[in-house]
């Protein structure tokens, strides 16, 4: 009898730093928008770097073309 490998793809939010190292990620069950729960992933990373004297950048795909995300980043000084 043949066995099949079953993979389940979960919607995810993943943040990497400038060196390609994982900063934070989240997986969610169900059929949800890719940016769903973005604040739970993005806010802790913003807080982590808030006290450091670094220029902040965010590179994201079209999924994150969300006015609420831009507003949050503007408040944190990313633009």
N, C-alpha and C positions, 0 to 999 in steps of 0.2 A: 504494500500500500504506500502510495506517495504521500509525503508530508509537505505541506506548503508553509512557507514563511509568511506570516501575516504581520504587516507593519501598520501601526495606527499613527497617522499624522495628527498632531495636536496643534491648534493655533498657539503661537508663541510670540513673546516679546523678548528680544535679546539685545543687550547693550555690550559693546566692546569698547575698550579704551583705545588710545592712539597707537598702542603697541600690538593690538589684535588680541589682547587678553580679555577674557570675560569679566565684566563688571557685575552684571546682574541679569537674571532671566526669569521668566514665568511661563508656565504651561497652563492652558485652560481646557477644560472639557467642553464639548459641544460645538455647535456651529456658530461661532461668534466672529465679529469683525477682528481683523488682525491687531488693531490698535486698542481693542477693548482691554481695560485695566492698565493703560499706559502709565497712569499716575503712580501706581504701586511699584512700577519698575523704575521710572525716571526720577521721582522725587528723592529717594535715598541716594542716588548717584549725584544729583545736584547738591544735596546737603553735604556729601562727602568732600566735594571739591570747592565748596563755597568759601572756605577759609584760606584756600591756597591762592597764591598769586599766579594764576594761569589764565590764558586766553581760552575761553570755552567755545567749542564748535559742536554742532550736531549734524551728522549726515544720516539721512533716513530715506526710505523709499516712499513712493506715493501714498502708501497706506497711512502714513503719518502726516499727511497734508490736512491737518485738523486745526482750526482756529484756537481751540482751547490749549493745545500743545504749544503753539506759537506764543500765546499769551503767557503761559507758565515760563517759557524760556526767556521771554522779554523781561519778566519780573526778576529772573535770576541773573540777568545781565549777559545773556548769550547773543543778543543782537545789538 
